[in-house]
Amino acid sequence: MATRKTPTTKDFASERGEGDELHQRVSGRGAADADSYLTTNQGIRVSDNQNQLKSGKRGAVLLEDFVLREKIFHFDHERIPERIVHARGSAAHGYFELYKALPSLTKADLFQRAGERTPVFARFSTVAGGAGSVDTPRDVRGFAVKFYTREGNWDLVGNNIPVFFIQDAMKFPDLVHSVKMEADRGYPQAASAHDTFWDFISLMPESTNMIMWKMSDRTLPRSLATMEGFGVHTFRFVNAKGKSTFVKFHWKPKLGLQSTIWDEAVKIAGADPDFHRRDLFERIERGDYPEWELGIQTFDQEFADSFAFDVLDPTKIIPEEIIPVKMIGRMVLDRWPDNFFAETEQSAFCPANIVPGVDFTNDPLLQGRLFSYLDTQKSRLGTANFHQIPINAPKCPVMNFQRDGMMQMLQPKGRANYEPNSLNEADEVTGPRESALLGFSTFEEPEHDADGSKLRIRAESFADHYSQARQFFHSLHEAEQAHLASALVFELSKVGLAHVRNRMMGNLQNVDEGLAQRVADGLGLPLPKASATAVAAQELDPSPALRIVEGPRQRKTLEGRCVGILFSDGSDPAEINTVRAAVEAAKGKPVFISPKIGGAKLKGGKLLAADGQLAGTPS
């Protein structure tokens, strides 16, 4: 099969054509390396990459110009459908390193040997905006990690928020339709501050907890490297003896939680729409590798039965003060993709990709995602064989009887494309077989609803929509509470439907009357009465782990941070050096900013080069 080599750096001869067009050409005949020659996709060397084949110098273009036709044909088909959600994303390669073996919890191979490193590919994304939108809107961030384990790929596909808007996957299309650009006018882009989103949310009180998180500073991360990640759902670990343990997954950033505030985010969006992508790239380039610890909360059925909320409800958390997060390993991202499209854009994550020792629960949102993610990759990548694309391909043997399809890259030998078969008795290749011992087997969960009825119904244990939303708000620092209230005022001020604003304020009364009053005052509207509730909100103890400011994840360090040092003509070089040394001593990276990109002459006449220009280097 033909391979595409990466060209190495070459010296080419430069010539000008009759129309003064530049031709960069291989020098000599046959002396250069083979990969120096520009070719068509069929391997035919190209003599002129600047001009079409014409009938005379100013004549008609000839249809026989196969070089032109191939080049334009391929260009016309370079783009693929973007993801419906999470279209704007950045990613990197790295590894997961296990701290301590976990055989008592899980038989998953990647958790069996302390110190072993498993290759990973992690992608971070906004949710609502398109692929060309900005990096810094107020939005949830996707946090997806593909583990290339010895037993196959495991995709842990979550967000930087531990809860979600809805409890049942039936409502996922409605949620996404409501937050995307409004159907008749095609705007706003990458924003939730509009009628349809808040109309939907105000009618879905189960979204209230998520709205508290979304309006908080958590959705304005300073860097992808300073946000948490969560598996969102409750999963299962299963050990070699068949014992099941419920598990929730957490990613904790080494640099702690850091966010911007709204005014910063707005400025950054205008000056550098690629702020987070650029930051991730530059961190890896300079060796400040982003790092997270993987933590788990584990519990048994007895705890699940006694907990105040249903552990299968994706709009709820288990506070870390009740079940502490145990760190079991770390993820380090140390390599940027060689090609953005081939790897980041074509990467396909699916929550259904799990390995023996990890299993699902009956979380109704998770169950819908297991189908949706697989289905959407076929639409986006154009083939059921998307798993053969290198970034998606497992690093372990893949053996089955699935054949053919568009863009099939493999070349199976023999005629055994079915089983059972007895072709081995004729000394033919017979193909792989199942393994009851080592193959994935679903955990046999005891059935709690033993009557076996098929019901379209939601359990009463999912009906408390406000208690954890209240707990979240009461757990925040005063500054964070103020930011959250301001965010709600901003968003609802963009809502043109008066009844939606009123209904939302009524819902907020069930979270905190003071918060609802602040929003009403900010909008200049009277506060309506509280919305009716199915279950009265409980008074839960505050959870310090939910706050950023003065929380357990706040780090008072400049490690991994870029610190701007402003200077201009006449600045004192001694003062500049003092600040530089202080920043470097605190493990930060100094970035020199001047009014002009050419730099400035310091006191004494020496020119200091600038890393950035004041108006074009956002902070």
matplotlib code that plots the C-alpha trace (Angstrom):
import matplotlib.pyplot as plt

x = [0.0, 1.4, 2.6, 2.8, 6.2, 6.7, 9.0, 12.3, 13.8, 15.3, 17.0, 15.2, 16.1, 13.9, 13.0, 10.5, 8.1, 7.1, 4.3, 6.7, 5.2, 7.6, 8.6, 10.5, 12.0, 14.2, 17.7, 19.3, 18.0, 17.5, 20.0, 17.5, 15.8, 12.6, 10.5, 11.7, 9.5, 6.0, 3.6, 0.0, -1.9, -1.0, 2.7, 3.3, 5.9, 4.5, 6.5, 4.5, 2.4, 1.8, -0.1, -2.9, -2.5, -3.9, -4.4, -1.8, -0.6, -3.9, -6.2, -8.8, -7.9, -7.8, -9.9, -7.0, -5.1, -5.3, -3.0, -5.4, -8.5, -7.1, -5.9, -9.2, -11.2, -9.4, -9.6, -13.4, -13.7, -11.2, -13.8, -16.0, -19.1, -18.2, -19.4, -23.0, -21.7, -18.1, -17.1, -14.4, -11.7, -8.0, -6.1, -2.7, -1.0, 0.4, 0.4, -1.5, 0.7, -0.8, 0.2, -0.9, -2.4, -6.1, -6.9, -9.4, -11.5, -11.1, -9.6, -9.0, -5.4, -4.3, -5.0, -2.9, 0.8, 2.0, 4.2, 3.1, 2.3, -0.6, -0.7, -3.6, -5.1, -7.1, -9.4, -10.9, -13.7, -16.4, -20.0, -22.3, -20.1, -19.0, -15.5, -14.6, -15.9, -13.8, -12.1, -13.3, -17.1, -19.1, -19.6, -19.2, -15.9, -15.7, -13.0, -12.5, -9.6, -8.8, -6.7, -4.9, -4.8, -3.5, -7.1, -8.4, -9.4, -11.2, -12.8, -13.7, -15.9, -16.9, -16.9, -15.3, -18.6, -19.6, -23.4, -25.5, -28.6, -30.9, -31.7, -32.8, -31.2, -34.7, -34.2, -30.7, -31.8, -34.1, -31.4, -28.9, -31.5, -32.4, -28.8, -27.6, -28.2, -31.9, -33.4, -35.0, -32.2, -29.0, -27.6, -26.2, -23.1, -21.5, -23.7, -26.6, -27.9, -31.0, -34.7, -34.8, -32.2, -33.7, -37.2, -36.2, -34.2, -36.9, -39.3, -36.8, -36.1, -33.8, -31.4, -31.1, -28.0, -26.2, -27.2, -25.5, -22.3, -22.7, -23.1, -20.2, -16.6, -16.1, -17.2, -14.5, -11.3, -8.0, -6.4, -7.4, -4.6, -6.4, -9.8, -11.1, -12.6, -15.4, -16.8, -20.2, -22.0, -21.8, -19.9, -18.9, -15.5, -15.6, -12.8, -11.6, -14.0, -17.0, -17.5, -18.9, -18.1, -19.7, -17.2, -17.1, -14.1, -12.4, -9.5, -7.7, -5.3, -1.8, -1.8, -5.1, -8.4, -8.0, -10.5, -10.9, -13.7, -16.3, -14.6, -11.3, -13.0, -14.8, -11.5, -9.6, -12.3, -11.8, -8.0, -7.1, -10.0, -7.5, -6.4, -6.8, -5.5, -2.5, -1.9, -2.0, 0.4, 2.9, 2.8, 3.8, 6.4, 8.2, 8.0, 5.4, 3.4, -0.2, -0.9, -3.9, -4.4, -7.1, -9.2, -12.1, -15.0, -16.0, -19.0, -21.2, -24.9, -25.5, -24.3, -26.2, -29.4, -28.8, -27.6, -30.0, -30.1, -30.2, -26.6, -28.0, -29.1, -26.6, -27.8, -26.3, -22.9, -21.7, -19.9, -16.2, -16.7, -19.0, -16.8, -13.3, -11.6, -8.8, -6.0, -4.9, -2.7, -1.7, -2.1, 0.7, 0.2, 3.6, 3.1, 1.1, -0.5, 1.5, -1.5, -4.6, -7.1, -5.7, -5.7, -7.7, -10.5, -10.7, -10.5, -13.7, -14.7, -17.5, -18.6, -19.4, -15.7, -14.8, -12.5, -13.1, -13.2, -15.1, -18.9, -22.0, -24.9, -28.5, -28.0, -30.6, -28.5, -25.4, -27.5, -28.5, -25.0, -23.8, -25.7, -25.5, -21.7, -21.2, -23.9, -22.6, -19.1, -20.4, -22.1, -19.1, -16.3, -18.2, -17.6, -18.2, -14.4, -13.6, -11.9, -9.2, -8.1, -4.7, -5.8, -8.7, -7.0, -6.3, -2.7, -3.5, -4.5, -8.0, -9.4, -13.0, -15.2, -16.4, -15.6, -15.6, -17.4, -16.3, -12.6, -11.7, -8.0, -7.3, -6.7, -8.0, -6.7, -8.6, -12.3, -13.2, -15.5, -18.0, -18.0, -18.5, -16.6, -14.5, -12.0, -9.2, -9.9, -8.9, -5.8, -7.2, -7.1, -10.1, -10.1, -10.5, -12.9, -14.6, -13.1, -15.4, -12.4, -10.8, -13.5, -15.7, -18.8, -21.5, -22.0, -25.1, -26.9, -29.6, -32.9, -34.4, -37.6, -38.4, -41.9, -40.2, -42.6, -41.6, -42.3, -41.8, -41.4, -38.9, -38.2, -39.4, -35.8, -34.9, -37.4, -35.4, -34.1, -33.1, -31.2, -27.8, -28.2, -28.7, -25.7, -23.5, -24.4, -24.0, -20.6, -19.1, -16.9, -18.7, -16.9, -18.0, -21.6, -21.4, -20.0, -22.8, -25.5, -24.0, -23.9, -27.6, -28.4, -26.4, -27.9, -31.5, -31.2, -30.7, -34.0, -36.8, -39.6, -40.9, -42.6, -39.4, -37.5, -40.2, -40.3, -36.5, -36.6, -39.3, -37.0, -34.1, -36.2, -36.0, -32.2, -31.7, -34.1, -31.2, -29.8, -33.2, -33.6, -30.2, -31.1, -34.5, -32.8, -30.2, -32.9, -35.0, -38.0, -40.3, -39.5, -42.2, -43.3, -41.3, -42.1, -43.9, -41.6, -42.3, -39.8, -38.9, -35.3, -33.1, -30.6, -27.3, -23.9, -21.7, -19.0, -15.7, -14.6, -17.1, -15.4, -12.5, -11.5, -10.0, -11.0, -8.9, -7.9, -6.6, -2.8, -0.9, 1.8, 2.8, 3.8, 2.7, 1.5, 2.7, 3.3, 3.3, 6.0, 5.1, 7.9, 8.3, 11.0, 13.0, 12.1, 14.8, 16.5, 17.4, 13.8, 12.8, 15.5, 14.3, 10.7, 11.9, 13.9, 11.0, 8.6, 11.1, 11.7, 8.0, 8.1, 6.3, 7.3, 8.0, 6.4, 7.7, 5.0, 5.5, 3.4, 5.0, 5.9, 9.4, 10.2, 11.5, 14.7, 15.4, 17.1, 20.7, 19.7, 19.6, 16.7, 14.7, 12.7, 9.0, 7.2, 3.9, 2.3, 0.1, -3.2, -2.7, -1.6, -4.7, -4.6]
y = [0.0, 3.5, 5.5, 9.3, 10.4, 13.6, 15.8, 16.8, 20.3, 20.8, 23.5, 24.2, 26.3, 29.4, 30.7, 33.2, 32.4, 34.6, 36.1, 36.6, 33.7, 31.9, 28.3, 26.4, 23.4, 20.4, 21.0, 18.7, 15.4, 12.4, 13.5, 14.6, 12.3, 10.8, 12.7, 16.0, 15.6, 17.0, 14.3, 13.6, 11.2, 8.5, 9.2, 11.0, 13.8, 17.3, 19.6, 22.9, 23.6, 27.3, 27.2, 25.3, 23.6, 25.9, 26.1, 28.9, 31.4, 33.2, 30.4, 28.1, 25.7, 22.1, 19.4, 16.9, 18.7, 15.8, 17.6, 20.5, 18.3, 16.1, 19.1, 20.9, 17.7, 16.9, 20.5, 20.5, 17.5, 18.3, 19.3, 16.8, 17.5, 19.0, 17.5, 18.4, 19.4, 19.8, 20.9, 23.3, 21.3, 20.9, 17.7, 16.2, 12.9, 11.7, 8.9, 7.6, 6.3, 4.2, 4.9, 1.6, -1.7, -2.0, -5.8, -5.7, -3.1, -4.0, -6.6, -3.9, -4.5, -0.9, -0.8, -3.9, -2.8, 0.3, 2.6, 1.3, 3.9, 3.6, 5.8, 8.3, 10.9, 13.7, 16.2, 19.3, 21.2, 23.8, 22.5, 24.9, 26.7, 25.6, 24.5, 28.1, 29.7, 31.1, 29.2, 31.4, 31.6, 30.9, 27.2, 23.7, 22.1, 18.5, 16.4, 13.2, 10.7, 7.7, 5.1, 2.7, -0.3, -3.8, -5.0, -2.4, 1.2, 2.7, 6.1, 8.1, 10.8, 13.5, 17.2, 19.8, 19.9, 16.7, 17.0, 17.5, 19.4, 16.5, 13.1, 11.1, 10.9, 11.3, 15.1, 15.4, 16.5, 19.1, 20.4, 20.8, 22.4, 24.9, 26.1, 26.1, 29.1, 29.8, 28.0, 31.0, 33.5, 31.6, 33.2, 33.6, 31.5, 29.7, 31.4, 30.4, 33.9, 33.7, 32.9, 29.2, 28.0, 29.7, 28.8, 25.1, 25.4, 27.3, 24.4, 21.7, 22.2, 19.2, 21.5, 23.9, 22.3, 22.3, 26.0, 26.9, 25.3, 26.8, 30.3, 29.9, 30.7, 27.0, 27.6, 30.4, 28.3, 30.2, 27.3, 23.8, 22.7, 24.4, 22.8, 19.6, 16.8, 14.3, 11.1, 12.6, 9.2, 6.4, 3.5, 0.1, -1.5, -5.3, -7.4, -10.9, -12.5, -10.8, -8.3, -4.9, -1.6, 1.7, 4.3, 8.0, 9.4, 12.7, 14.5, 17.0, 19.4, 19.6, 23.4, 23.6, 25.3, 28.6, 30.7, 34.0, 36.4, 37.5, 40.8, 39.0, 36.2, 38.8, 40.7, 37.5, 36.3, 39.4, 39.6, 35.9, 33.5, 30.6, 31.4, 27.9, 26.1, 28.3, 27.9, 24.1, 24.1, 26.5, 24.7, 21.5, 23.2, 24.7, 21.6, 22.7, 19.5, 19.7, 17.1, 15.8, 13.2, 10.6, 10.2, 7.8, 7.8, 4.2, 2.9, -0.2, -0.8, -0.3, 3.3, 3.8, 2.8, 5.1, 8.2, 11.1, 11.1, 8.5, 7.6, 7.0, 10.6, 12.5, 15.9, 15.0, 14.6, 12.8, 15.5, 14.8, 15.4, 12.3, 10.1, 11.5, 11.3, 8.7, 9.5, 6.4, 7.8, 10.7, 11.8, 13.9, 15.4, 15.8, 15.7, 17.9, 16.1, 16.0, 17.0, 18.7, 17.2, 13.7, 13.3, 15.9, 16.3, 12.7, 11.4, 9.5, 9.0, 6.8, 6.0, 2.5, 1.8, 0.1, -2.7, -5.8, -4.6, -1.4, -1.5, 0.6, 1.3, 2.0, 5.8, 6.7, 9.5, 7.2, 4.5, 6.9, 8.1, 4.6, 4.6, 8.2, 8.6, 5.5, 6.5, 10.1, 9.0, 7.2, 10.4, 12.5, 10.3, 8.7, 5.0, 2.3, 1.7, 4.9, 2.8, 2.0, 5.6, 5.6, 8.0, 5.7, 2.4, 0.2, -0.6, -4.2, -6.9, -6.5, -9.7, -10.3, -11.2, -7.7, -7.1, -4.6, -1.3, 2.1, 2.9, -0.5, -0.4, -3.9, -6.9, -10.1, -13.3, -16.5, -17.1, -17.4, -14.4, -16.2, -18.4, -21.1, -22.7, -25.9, -24.7, -25.6, -29.2, -28.4, -26.7, -23.2, -20.0, -20.3, -16.9, -15.8, -17.2, -15.9, -16.3, -16.8, -16.4, -13.2, -11.6, -8.7, -9.9, -7.7, -7.5, -9.4, -6.7, -7.8, -6.5, -4.0, -3.5, -7.2, -7.1, -6.8, -4.2, -2.1, 1.5, 5.0, 6.5, 8.4, 7.2, 9.4, 9.2, 11.7, 14.3, 16.6, 19.3, 22.1, 20.7, 20.3, 23.5, 25.3, 23.4, 24.5, 28.2, 28.2, 26.5, 29.2, 32.1, 35.5, 36.7, 33.6, 34.0, 37.6, 36.4, 33.7, 36.3, 38.7, 35.9, 35.1, 38.8, 39.0, 35.9, 36.7, 40.3, 38.7, 36.9, 38.7, 36.6, 38.1, 34.9, 33.0, 35.5, 35.3, 31.5, 31.4, 33.8, 31.6, 28.6, 30.5, 31.2, 27.5, 27.7, 30.8, 33.7, 36.2, 35.0, 35.4, 38.9, 39.9, 38.7, 40.5, 43.7, 43.4, 43.0, 45.8, 43.4, 42.4, 39.1, 36.5, 33.8, 30.6, 27.9, 24.8, 21.8, 18.1, 17.7, 20.5, 21.5, 20.1, 22.2, 20.3, 21.1, 23.3, 21.5, 23.4, 21.2, 23.0, 26.4, 27.8, 30.8, 29.6, 26.0, 22.9, 23.0, 26.6, 26.8, 29.9, 29.4, 30.8, 27.4, 26.9, 30.5, 33.2, 36.6, 39.7, 42.2, 45.6, 47.9, 50.8, 53.3, 54.4, 51.5, 50.6, 47.3, 46.6, 46.7, 44.5, 41.9, 41.9, 41.2, 38.5, 36.8, 36.8, 35.3, 32.6, 31.8, 31.3, 28.8, 31.2, 32.2, 35.9, 37.3, 40.8, 43.1, 46.5, 49.1, 47.9, 44.4, 45.6, 46.2, 49.4, 51.1, 50.8, 53.3, 53.4, 52.8, 49.0, 47.6, 44.9, 42.7, 42.1, 38.8, 40.5, 43.8, 45.4, 45.5, 42.1, 40.0, 39.4, 38.6]
z = [0.0, -0.9, 2.0, 2.4, 3.7, 5.6, 3.4, 5.1, 4.9, 1.4, -0.5, -3.8, -6.8, -7.2, -10.7, -12.0, -14.9, -17.8, -15.7, -12.8, -10.8, -8.4, -9.2, -6.5, -8.2, -7.4, -8.5, -11.1, -12.5, -10.2, -7.6, -5.0, -2.5, -3.7, -1.2, -2.6, -5.7, -5.7, -7.0, -7.8, -5.5, -8.1, -7.5, -10.8, -10.5, -11.2, -13.5, -12.9, -9.8, -10.7, -14.0, -15.6, -19.0, -21.6, -25.4, -25.9, -23.4, -23.1, -24.4, -22.8, -20.0, -21.3, -19.7, -20.0, -17.2, -14.7, -12.3, -12.0, -11.9, -9.1, -7.0, -7.2, -6.8, -3.5, -2.3, -2.9, -0.5, 2.2, 4.8, 6.6, 8.7, 12.0, 15.3, 16.1, 19.6, 20.8, 17.3, 18.5, 20.1, 20.8, 21.6, 22.5, 23.0, 26.3, 28.8, 31.9, 34.7, 37.4, 41.0, 42.6, 41.3, 41.9, 41.5, 44.4, 42.5, 38.8, 36.5, 33.8, 32.6, 32.7, 36.5, 37.3, 37.3, 39.3, 37.3, 33.9, 31.3, 28.9, 25.8, 25.7, 23.4, 25.1, 23.5, 25.1, 23.5, 23.9, 23.4, 21.7, 19.1, 15.7, 14.7, 13.8, 17.0, 19.8, 22.7, 25.6, 25.6, 28.8, 28.0, 29.4, 28.2, 26.9, 28.5, 26.5, 27.0, 24.8, 26.6, 24.2, 26.5, 25.9, 26.0, 23.5, 23.6, 26.6, 26.0, 29.1, 27.6, 30.0, 30.8, 33.1, 35.0, 37.0, 36.3, 33.2, 32.1, 31.7, 33.3, 30.3, 26.8, 25.2, 25.9, 24.4, 20.9, 22.5, 24.7, 21.9, 19.5, 22.2, 22.9, 19.3, 16.9, 16.8, 13.8, 12.0, 12.4, 12.6, 15.7, 18.4, 17.8, 20.8, 23.3, 25.6, 26.2, 24.0, 24.1, 23.1, 25.6, 28.6, 27.5, 27.5, 30.8, 32.6, 31.8, 32.9, 36.6, 36.5, 34.8, 37.7, 39.3, 36.0, 35.5, 38.7, 37.5, 34.0, 35.3, 37.7, 36.9, 36.1, 32.5, 32.0, 32.5, 32.3, 30.6, 29.5, 31.9, 34.9, 34.7, 36.2, 34.3, 35.2, 33.9, 34.9, 35.2, 37.7, 36.2, 37.6, 38.3, 38.2, 39.6, 38.6, 41.1, 39.5, 42.4, 41.3, 42.8, 41.7, 40.5, 39.6, 37.7, 38.4, 36.7, 39.0, 37.4, 38.8, 38.6, 40.5, 39.4, 37.7, 35.8, 34.1, 34.8, 32.3, 31.3, 30.7, 28.6, 26.4, 25.8, 25.0, 22.6, 20.5, 20.6, 20.4, 19.5, 19.7, 23.3, 24.8, 21.7, 21.6, 25.3, 25.1, 22.1, 23.8, 27.1, 25.3, 23.2, 26.2, 28.3, 30.8, 30.1, 31.3, 34.0, 35.8, 38.5, 37.9, 41.0, 41.8, 44.2, 44.9, 46.8, 47.1, 46.7, 50.4, 50.1, 46.9, 48.6, 51.6, 49.7, 49.6, 45.8, 43.1, 42.1, 38.5, 38.2, 36.1, 37.4, 40.9, 42.5, 45.5, 47.5, 48.1, 51.8, 51.9, 49.6, 49.2, 45.8, 45.8, 43.4, 41.4, 38.6, 36.5, 32.9, 31.2, 27.8, 26.2, 22.4, 20.0, 17.1, 13.9, 11.9, 13.3, 10.8, 10.7, 14.5, 16.4, 13.8, 12.9, 16.5, 17.4, 21.1, 22.2, 25.8, 24.7, 24.2, 27.5, 28.5, 30.7, 34.3, 33.5, 33.0, 32.6, 35.0, 34.2, 34.1, 31.5, 30.0, 29.7, 28.0, 25.3, 24.8, 24.2, 20.9, 19.8, 19.8, 17.7, 15.2, 14.8, 13.8, 10.8, 9.6, 10.3, 9.1, 6.3, 7.0, 9.5, 9.3, 11.1, 13.8, 11.3, 11.1, 12.9, 15.7, 16.5, 15.9, 19.0, 19.7, 20.4, 17.9, 16.3, 15.0, 13.9, 10.9, 10.1, 6.4, 3.6, 3.7, 2.4, 2.8, 4.1, 4.9, 6.0, 3.7, 5.5, 4.0, 3.3, 3.0, 6.7, 7.1, 9.4, 12.4, 13.5, 10.7, 10.3, 7.7, 10.0, 9.1, 5.6, 6.8, 6.0, 8.1, 10.4, 12.1, 15.8, 18.4, 21.5, 25.0, 28.0, 30.3, 28.9, 26.9, 28.1, 30.0, 31.3, 35.0, 36.0, 38.0, 40.5, 39.2, 41.7, 39.7, 39.7, 38.0, 34.6, 33.4, 30.4, 31.4, 30.0, 33.4, 35.5, 39.1, 42.0, 43.2, 40.4, 41.5, 43.8, 41.4, 43.7, 46.8, 45.2, 43.2, 46.5, 48.0, 45.1, 45.4, 49.2, 48.8, 46.6, 47.8, 47.9, 44.8, 42.9, 44.0, 42.7, 39.4, 39.1, 39.8, 37.2, 34.7, 35.2, 34.8, 31.6, 30.1, 31.0, 29.8, 26.3, 26.7, 24.9, 26.3, 29.6, 30.7, 30.4, 32.5, 35.2, 35.2, 35.5, 38.5, 40.1, 39.7, 41.2, 44.3, 45.1, 45.0, 47.1, 47.6, 47.9, 44.5, 42.9, 44.3, 43.0, 39.6, 39.7, 40.8, 38.1, 35.5, 37.1, 37.4, 40.3, 41.9, 41.1, 43.5, 43.7, 41.2, 42.4, 43.3, 43.4, 46.3, 48.8, 48.7, 51.5, 53.4, 52.7, 54.2, 52.0, 50.1, 50.0, 47.1, 44.9, 45.1, 43.2, 45.4, 48.6, 47.7, 48.1, 44.4, 44.5, 44.0, 44.9, 42.3, 38.9, 37.7, 34.1, 33.9, 31.5, 33.2, 31.1, 31.8, 30.3, 29.1, 26.8, 25.6, 28.6, 30.9, 33.5, 32.5, 36.1, 37.1, 34.2, 35.2, 38.8, 37.7, 35.3, 38.0, 40.4, 37.8, 36.9, 40.6, 41.0, 38.0, 35.7, 32.1, 31.5, 28.4, 27.4, 26.1, 24.6, 22.7, 19.4, 18.3, 17.4, 21.1, 22.7, 23.7, 27.4, 29.6, 28.3, 24.7, 24.4, 22.3, 24.1, 21.7, 22.5, 22.7, 22.0, 21.3, 24.0, 22.1, 20.5, 23.4, 25.6, 29.3]

ax = plt.figure().add_subplot(projection="3d")
ax.plot(x, y, z, "-o")
ax.set_aspect("equal")
plt.show()
